[in-house]
Amino acid sequence: QLQASGGGLVQAGSSLRLSCDVSGRILSIQATGWFRQAPGKEREFVAAVSWSATSTYYGDSVKGRCTISRDSAKRTMTLQMNSLKPEDTAVYYCALMRPKFRTVLSRDRDYDYWGQGTLVTVSS
């Protein structure tokens, strides 16, 4: 129900825009986010946006280089990544959180739906 796209092979310093389409019978959304997982590493929080778009959050490793946004009418969200570094190489997953209490947007277990992932490779 989540379809991520936009990954690819780019050079360091380049920009990339990831997209995630939400489909199916997901009627209520609290927030959507992006996580990434590099080979041999744990999944890492990248960014999240409340579906009301009143709040955005970023992981320390991408803060200042990424912008997350969402279009509630089209049910899509995007992650604009600039000044990419080789350490940004990972599979990027979009995720969706349904309304619930006591959530932490950077905590992956609070998300209910996950996309299949899109690979971003940054060469030096």
Accessible surface in RSA format (square Angstrom, percent):
REM  Atomic radii and reference values for relative SASA: ProtOr
REM  Chains: A
REM  Algorithm: Lee & Richards
REM  Probe-radius: 1.40
REM  Slices: 20
REM RES _ NUM      All-atoms   Total-Side   Main-Chain    Non-polar    All polar
REM                ABS   REL    ABS   REL    ABS   REL    ABS   REL    ABS   REL
RES GLN A   1   110.71  61.9  66.72  48.8  43.99 104.7  30.12  64.1  80.59  61.1
RES LEU A   2    10.48   5.8   1.09   0.8   9.39  23.6   1.28   0.9   9.19  24.7
RES GLN A   3   103.10  57.7 102.36  74.8   0.74   1.8  40.43  86.1  62.67  47.5
RES ALA A   4     3.80   3.5   0.00   0.0   3.80   8.6   0.00   0.0   3.80  10.1
RES SER A   5    54.87  46.4  50.98  68.0   3.88   8.9  37.74  80.4  17.12  24.0
RES GLY A   6    35.81  44.2   0.00   N/A  35.81  44.2  23.25  63.8  12.56  28.1
RES GLY A   7    29.45  36.3   0.00   N/A  29.45  36.3   2.23   6.1  27.21  61.0
RES GLY A   8    29.27  36.1   0.00   N/A  29.27  36.1  29.17  80.0   0.10   0.2
RES LEU A   9   131.69  73.3 101.13  72.3  30.56  76.8 101.13  71.0  30.56  82.2
RES VAL A  10    25.92  17.1  18.46  16.7   7.46  18.0  25.92  22.5   0.00   0.0
RES GLN A  11   130.84  73.2 129.00  94.3   1.85   4.4  30.63  65.2 100.21  76.0
RES ALA A  12    48.95  45.0  25.99  40.1  22.96  52.2  26.21  36.9  22.74  60.2
RES GLY A  13    56.39  69.5   0.00   N/A  56.39  69.5  30.10  82.6  26.28  58.9
RES SER A  14    39.64  33.5  30.08  40.1   9.56  22.0  19.73  42.0  19.90  27.9
RES SER A  15    58.33  49.3  39.08  52.1  19.26  44.4  21.08  44.9  37.25  52.2
RES LEU A  16    28.41  15.8  24.01  17.2   4.40  11.0  28.41  20.0   0.00   0.0
RES ARG A  17   131.84  55.4 119.64  61.0  12.21  29.1  45.32  61.9  86.52  52.4
RES LEU A  18     0.00   0.0   0.00   0.0   0.00   0.0   0.00   0.0   0.00   0.0
RES SER A  19    33.45  28.3  33.45  44.6   0.00   0.0  14.36  30.6  19.09  26.7
RES CYS A  20     0.15   0.1   0.15   0.2   0.00   0.0   0.00   0.0   0.15   0.2
RES ASP A  21    67.36  47.2  66.77  66.5   0.59   1.4  21.23  50.0  46.13  46.0
RES VAL A  22    10.55   6.9   0.64   0.6   9.91  23.9   0.64   0.6   9.91  26.9
RES SER A  23    65.43  55.3  60.66  81.0   4.77  11.0  44.52  94.8  20.92  29.3
RES GLY A  24    50.01  61.7   0.00   N/A  50.01  61.7  27.47  75.4  22.53  50.5
RES ARG A  25   200.57  84.2 177.44  90.5  23.13  55.1  74.56 101.9 126.02  76.4
RES ILE A  26     3.25   1.9   0.44   0.3   2.82   6.8   2.73   2.0   0.52   1.4
RES LEU A  27   146.34  81.5 114.74  82.1  31.61  79.5 116.46  81.8  29.88  80.4
RES SER A  28    53.20  45.0  48.33  64.5   4.86  11.2  19.17  40.8  34.03  47.7
RES ILE A  29    20.52  11.7   2.30   1.7  18.21  43.9   2.30   1.7  18.21  49.4
RES GLN A  30    52.82  29.5  43.25  31.6   9.57  22.8  27.02  57.5  25.80  19.6
RES ALA A  31     0.50   0.5   0.50   0.8   0.00   0.0   0.50   0.7   0.00   0.0
RES THR A  32     0.59   0.4   0.59   0.6   0.00   0.0   0.59   0.8   0.00   0.0
RES GLY A  33     0.00   0.0   0.00   N/A   0.00   0.0   0.00   0.0   0.00   0.0
RES TRP A  34     0.00   0.0   0.00   0.0   0.00   0.0   0.00   0.0   0.00   0.0
RES PHE A  35     3.26   1.6   3.26   2.0   0.00   0.0   3.26   2.0   0.00   0.0
RES ARG A  36    13.86   5.8  13.70   7.0   0.16   0.4   1.88   2.6  11.98   7.3
RES GLN A  37    71.04  39.7  67.01  49.0   4.03   9.6  10.73  22.8  60.31  45.7
RES ALA A  38    20.96  19.3  17.44  26.9   3.52   8.0  17.86  25.2   3.10   8.2
RES PRO A  39   120.19  87.6  92.30  84.1  27.89 101.4 104.53  86.3  15.65  97.3
RES GLY A  40    92.20 113.7   0.00   N/A  92.20 113.7  45.54 125.0  46.66 104.5
RES LYS A  41   140.03  68.3 127.36  78.1  12.66  30.2  82.45  74.2  57.58  61.3
RES GLU A  42   154.91  88.9 141.91 107.4  13.01  31.0  58.57 113.3  96.35  78.7
RES ARG A  43    96.05  40.3  70.54  36.0  25.51  60.7   9.51  13.0  86.55  52.5
RES GLU A  44    66.19  38.0  62.22  47.1   3.98   9.5  33.65  65.1  32.54  26.6
RES PHE A  45    27.66  13.8  19.63  12.2   8.04  20.9  19.63  11.9   8.04  23.0
RES VAL A  46     0.38   0.3   0.29   0.3   0.09   0.2   0.38   0.3   0.00   0.0
RES ALA A  47     0.00   0.0   0.00   0.0   0.00   0.0   0.00   0.0   0.00   0.0
RES ALA A  48     0.00   0.0   0.00   0.0   0.00   0.0   0.00   0.0   0.00   0.0
RES VAL A  49     2.44   1.6   2.44   2.2   0.00   0.0   2.44   2.1   0.00   0.0
RES SER A  50    19.12  16.2  19.12  25.5   0.00   0.0  19.12  40.7   0.00   0.0
RES TRP A  51    35.80  14.4  33.66  16.3   2.15   5.0  22.72  12.1  13.09  21.2
RES SER A  52    75.94  64.2  47.98  64.0  27.96  64.4  50.20 106.9  25.74  36.1
RES ALA A  53    50.50  46.4  26.63  41.1  23.87  54.3  26.75  37.7  23.75  62.9
RES THR A  54   113.29  80.6  76.20  77.3  37.09  88.4  70.24  94.3  43.05  65.1
RES SER A  55    37.32  31.5  31.25  41.7   6.07  14.0  12.44  26.5  24.88  34.9
RES THR A  56    65.18  46.4  44.22  44.8  20.97  50.0  20.29  27.3  44.89  67.9
RES TYR A  57   102.89  48.0  98.71  56.2   4.18  10.9  70.08  52.7  32.80  40.4
RES TYR A  58    49.20  23.0  34.77  19.8  14.43  37.5  28.69  21.6  20.51  25.3
RES GLY A  59     9.40  11.6   0.00   N/A   9.40  11.6   9.40  25.8   0.00   0.0
RES ASP A  60   128.30  89.9 101.86 101.4  26.44  62.5  38.61  90.9  89.69  89.4
RES SER A  61    49.94  42.2  27.28  36.4  22.66  52.2  38.82  82.7  11.12  15.6
RES VAL A  62     2.49   1.6   2.43   2.2   0.06   0.1   2.49   2.2   0.00   0.0
RES LYS A  63   121.17  59.1 100.72  61.8  20.45  48.7  61.85  55.7  59.32  63.2
RES GLY A  64    81.25 100.2   0.00   N/A  81.25 100.2  42.03 115.4  39.22  87.8
RES ARG A  65    33.06  13.9  28.80  14.7   4.26  10.1  26.74  36.5   6.32   3.8
RES CYS A  66    10.99   8.3   1.48   1.6   9.52  22.4   0.18   0.4  10.82  11.7
RES THR A  67    77.02  54.8  75.74  76.8   1.28   3.1  47.61  63.9  29.41  44.5
RES ILE A  68     5.44   3.1   0.00   0.0   5.44  13.1   0.00   0.0   5.44  14.7
RES SER A  69    49.80  42.1  46.70  62.3   3.10   7.1  36.20  77.1  13.60  19.1
RES ARG A  70    56.86  23.9  36.42  18.6  20.44  48.7   3.92   5.4  52.94  32.1
RES ASP A  71    52.86  37.0  48.49  48.3   4.37  10.3  20.90  49.2  31.96  31.9
RES SER A  72    51.35  43.4  40.13  53.6  11.22  25.8  13.40  28.5  37.94  53.2
RES ALA A  73    95.58  87.9  57.52  88.8  38.06  86.6  69.54  97.9  26.03  69.0
RES LYS A  74   154.86  75.6 131.67  80.8  23.19  55.2  82.66  74.4  72.20  76.9
RES ARG A  75    66.60  28.0  66.36  33.8   0.24   0.6  36.76  50.2  29.85  18.1
RES THR A  76    30.46  21.7  30.35  30.8   0.11   0.3  21.15  28.4   9.31  14.1
RES MET A  77     1.68   0.9   1.18   0.8   0.50   1.2   1.68   1.4   0.00   0.0
RES THR A  78    19.72  14.0  19.64  19.9   0.08   0.2  17.89  24.0   1.83   2.8
RES LEU A  79     0.00   0.0   0.00   0.0   0.00   0.0   0.00   0.0   0.00   0.0
RES GLN A  80    45.11  25.2  45.11  33.0   0.00   0.0  22.74  48.4  22.37  17.0
RES MET A  81     1.67   0.9   1.67   1.1   0.00   0.0   0.23   0.2   1.44   1.9
RES ASN A  82    57.48  39.6  57.43  55.5   0.06   0.1  16.44  39.6  41.05  39.7
RES SER A  83    60.88  51.4  56.73  75.7   4.16   9.6  20.77  44.2  40.12  56.2
RES LEU A  84     3.83   2.1   1.42   1.0   2.41   6.0   1.42   1.0   2.41   6.5
RES LYS A  85    86.09  42.0  85.62  52.5   0.46   1.1  38.87  35.0  47.21  50.3
RES PRO A  86    54.50  39.7  47.66  43.4   6.85  24.9  47.92  39.6   6.59  40.9
RES GLU A  87   116.02  66.6  91.99  69.6  24.03  57.2  57.04 110.3  58.98  48.2
RES ASP A  88     1.82   1.3   1.82   1.8   0.00   0.0   1.38   3.3   0.44   0.4
RES THR A  89    36.48  25.9  33.48  33.9   3.00   7.1  31.43  42.2   5.05   7.6
RES ALA A  90     1.69   1.5   1.07   1.7   0.61   1.4   1.69   2.4   0.00   0.0
RES VAL A  91    45.20  29.7  45.06  40.8   0.14   0.3  45.06  39.2   0.14   0.4
RES TYR A  92     0.05   0.0   0.05   0.0   0.00   0.0   0.00   0.0   0.05   0.1
RES TYR A  93    50.48  23.6  50.48  28.7   0.00   0.0  18.58  14.0  31.89  39.3
RES CYS A  94     0.00   0.0   0.00   0.0   0.00   0.0   0.00   0.0   0.00   0.0
RES ALA A  95     0.08   0.1   0.00   0.0   0.08   0.2   0.00   0.0   0.08   0.2
RES LEU A  96     0.00   0.0   0.00   0.0   0.00   0.0   0.00   0.0   0.00   0.0
RES MET A  97     0.00   0.0   0.00   0.0   0.00   0.0   0.00   0.0   0.00   0.0
RES ARG A  98   109.44  46.0 109.44  55.8   0.00   0.0  13.64  18.6  95.81  58.1
RES PRO A  99    76.05  55.4  54.86  50.0  21.19  77.0  54.98  45.4  21.07 131.0
RES LYS A 100    76.82  37.5  55.11  33.8  21.71  51.7  51.53  46.4  25.29  26.9
RES PHE A 101   185.04  92.6 167.45 103.7  17.59  45.8 170.01 103.1  15.03  43.0
RES ARG A 102   227.30  95.4 194.80  99.3  32.50  77.4  81.63 111.6 145.67  88.3
RES THR A 103    33.96  24.2   8.54   8.7  25.42  60.6   0.67   0.9  33.28  50.3
RES VAL A 104    67.22  44.2  63.92  57.9   3.30   7.9  67.22  58.4   0.00   0.0
RES LEU A 105    29.51  16.4  25.03  17.9   4.47  11.2  25.03  17.6   4.47  12.0
RES SER A 106    56.93  48.1  42.84  57.2  14.09  32.5  20.44  43.5  36.49  51.1
RES ARG A 107    71.43  30.0  66.72  34.0   4.71  11.2  26.71  36.5  44.73  27.1
RES ASP A 108    45.52  31.9  42.09  41.9   3.42   8.1   4.56  10.7  40.95  40.8
RES ARG A 109   182.66  76.7 149.76  76.3  32.91  78.3  69.11  94.4 113.55  68.8
RES ASP A 110    15.06  10.5  13.89  13.8   1.17   2.8   1.17   2.7  13.89  13.9
RES TYR A 111    12.40   5.8   0.00   0.0  12.40  32.3   0.00   0.0  12.40  15.3
RES ASP A 112    61.91  43.4  31.77  31.6  30.14  71.3  12.17  28.6  49.74  49.6
RES TYR A 113    62.23  29.1  59.03  33.6   3.20   8.3  38.27  28.8  23.96  29.5
RES TRP A 114    75.53  30.3  48.82  23.6  26.71  62.7  38.85  20.7  36.68  59.5
RES GLY A 115     7.38   9.1   0.00   N/A   7.38   9.1   1.05   2.9   6.33  14.2
RES GLN A 116   102.34  57.2  70.52  51.5  31.82  75.8  69.70 148.4  32.64  24.8
RES GLY A 117    11.88  14.6   0.00   N/A  11.88  14.6   0.29   0.8  11.59  26.0
RES THR A 118    17.24  12.3  12.05  12.2   5.18  12.4   6.96   9.4  10.27  15.5
RES LEU A 119   101.46  56.5  92.52  66.2   8.94  22.5  92.52  65.0   8.94  24.1
RES VAL A 120     0.00   0.0   0.00   0.0   0.00   0.0   0.00   0.0   0.00   0.0
RES THR A 121    45.27  32.2  45.27  45.9   0.00   0.0  35.99  48.3   9.28  14.0
RES VAL A 122     6.99   4.6   0.00   0.0   6.99  16.9   0.00   0.0   6.99  19.0
RES SER A 123    44.83  37.9  37.85  50.5   6.98  16.1  36.93  78.6   7.91  11.1
RES SER A 124   129.36 109.3  68.94  92.0  60.42 139.2  55.50 118.2  73.85 103.5
END  Absolute sums over single chains surface
CHAIN  1 A     6608.6       5086.0       1522.6       3405.6       3203.0
END  Absolute sums over all chains
TOTAL          6608.6       5086.0       1522.6       3405.6       3203.0
